[in-house]
């Protein structure tokens, strides 16, 4: 049995599906996604305990329409648009989409969206069980995080690992999933997807640099230059002073 969504919630859902379709198209066309199209968004519905779950169609799908599941933190279904054979959003698994990152939403009010994604180079760093230092200027420009931690021990639930690392660094915006992909979070589908593209590009450049002796830390003035471009310098300067 499913429950009824309000008109406002349905409007919010329609916009989320449009944003997700655009993000999927861009990430796929730029080869940011791997061949399996693993790209899953979990979006908090305002003033509720509901989550909109959106998954990219698989590479063998005959129909690439973006469909959604809406469920609450306890797994109670409000909407299920999945079709037969679309296992991530179908059957008994559908309600799990509401529960998957419920603890993150419940404990971190600033997080509106969680995206799980598989990309080639982030997947490479994840398979190597290596923390990814951010040493690509275009990536660093849009985040105060200096590295992405690696989630290795899956006996600890992923939401707990995310919350634990956010307590250490509230500016963190992503983690690597050992032997898998990566999980990002933030305000909205488009903004977080833009970050995915930039972080993946940085992981690519840094991966190429491994054969040339490895990527190096930024030179003098780079952080100030990059963070000034996006209005992050005042916050970044305080972080650097604290770390000194």
C-alpha angles and dihedrals in degrees: 000000000000129000131230124266121212122245090253091052091049090052089050089049093051091053091047091054091050092049092047092049090053093046091048092050094050096044092046095046092049090050090240089131122067121240093270091063092227100179118138128172126196110192126188114231108226118257093004144081091244129120127200110213118199124180128187114243114261121252091256096049115125090202119049096188112136110242130184143212119205117197137153128244090270094053097256108151123233098167135006117185095165121124134218112290096020092112100181091063103026142096121338091353094065097083090051089072089072093048099044098086098009092119091055091051092044095050102033111053092181092064114086099164140029121195125191113199142167116218127170103243099034085050089054093053089045092052090051089053088232127146109238112232111205106239101148111099096216091054095045091050092072102040139049091210113107097195144009116238122222123242105214110150107068092186082083109069113246094239089056091051091050093049092045092053093045089056088057094043118015090188093063113121104176147016133204118240108221112242090003138051136293139277122220132183141186144110108316145002098254097044094047092045090053088054091050091055093050096044091048090050090051092049088052094052092045091048090054089049091058089079090052097053099286135285116296133223116265118278124241115303097009097111092047091048095048098042091047087059091061102030094253098113099097091053092041093051090055091050091051092048091051092049094048 
